[in-house]
Amino acid sequence: MATALHTPRTEAALRQEYDLLSAEYAELLAHVRAAVAADRDGELNPIVHLAGFLEERGQLPPAGMPASRLVAEAFARTAETDRQFGGAS
């Protein structure tokens, strides 16, 4: 099965994908920064800034999933991508 990484795309399609990823990243970063500012300001539940963002996208972690496992899985995916595309080893 072909994945998006292996499907030939035009320069315009790649640009559109890049722009979408950049916008998503900017929005995620804004929510992370809001959570940090809320924590610094003493808000009772600063994580709400992130939880809503993740919930809208169906990305909340499963109940009982340890944070360390989520981070380890992300590092494993990043390492695999780096190996696949010749990045850091």
HUMO-V206373 format. One record per helix or strand of 2 or more residues. SS is the DSSP state (2 for helix, 1 for strand). FROM is the first residue (numbers start at 1). LEN is the number of residues. Records with the same first field share a line. If there is no record, write none. Layout:
SS->FROM-LEN ; FROM-LEN
This chain:
2->4-3 ; 11-30 ; 48-9 ; 67-18
